[in-house]
Amino acid sequence: MSKKSKQAILEDFGAFLKKHREDVLKEKNLLQFSYSTNFDNSKLAKIEKGEVDIRFKTLLEIFQAYKLSDTNIIGFKFKL
């Protein structure tokens, strides 16, 4: 997989998280949302913009913070 493909997936995943936060969790304000999670708002912003490559442990923390289950995340589609 090319570096460009990986970056596109990170950006798509970040957009998925942002949409989920805003539409499902009804949390429009990222700073306010960060208060209820283990993340600082700047890290969340970078994740939602696809600017950071996250580790598996961080992914598990994201699942918890965004109240995602395995069925929610399977709904995220990307091309390999």
N, C-alpha and C positions, 0 to 999 in steps of 0.2 A: 504494500500500500504506500502510495506516495505521501510525502510530507503535506502537499497541498490537499490531498484527500482527507488526511487526518485532521487538518485544520478546519476543513469544511464540516466535518462531523462534530468537532468541538463547538463550532459556531451554531450548528443546527440544534445540538443538545442544549446549549445555553439558551437559545430562543425557546425551545420546548419548556425549559424550567421557568423562564420568565412568564410565558403564557400561562403555565399551570399556576404559578404564584398569583398572577393577576386575576385570572378567570375562575379558577377553582377555589383557591384559598381566599380570594377577595382581598389580597394584600397588594395594594397599588404602590405603597411606599416601601422601598427596599430597606431604608434605614430602620423603619419601624419593624419590619419583618425580621431584620437581623437581631433585634432585641430578644426575640423569642427562639432564637437558634444558637448553636455553638459557633457561629461564624461572625466575623466582623463584616460590616457592610461593604468594605472595599474588596474583600475576597469574594463575596457573593456577586458583586458587580462584575468582577473579572471572569468568574465562572459563567455568568449569564451572557457575557459578551464572547465567550469562547477564547479568552486570552490566556487561560492556564490549562495545563495538562494535569488532570487530577489523578490521585492514586486511588486504589480500590477502597481503602479505609475512608477516604474523603467521600467517595461515591456512596458508601453505606450511610455516612452522616447526612449526605444530601437527601437520600431516600427518607430518612427520619424527619429532617427539617421541612421538606416539601410534602410530607405525608404521602409518599409514593409507595406502592406495593410492587411486587414483581410484575403483576399484570399491567400496572400503569406504565412501567418503564418498557415493557415489551411492546407497547403501543408506539414507542418512539422508533421510527424507521430511518435507516441510513444505508447508504450503498457502500459496499466493500470493494 
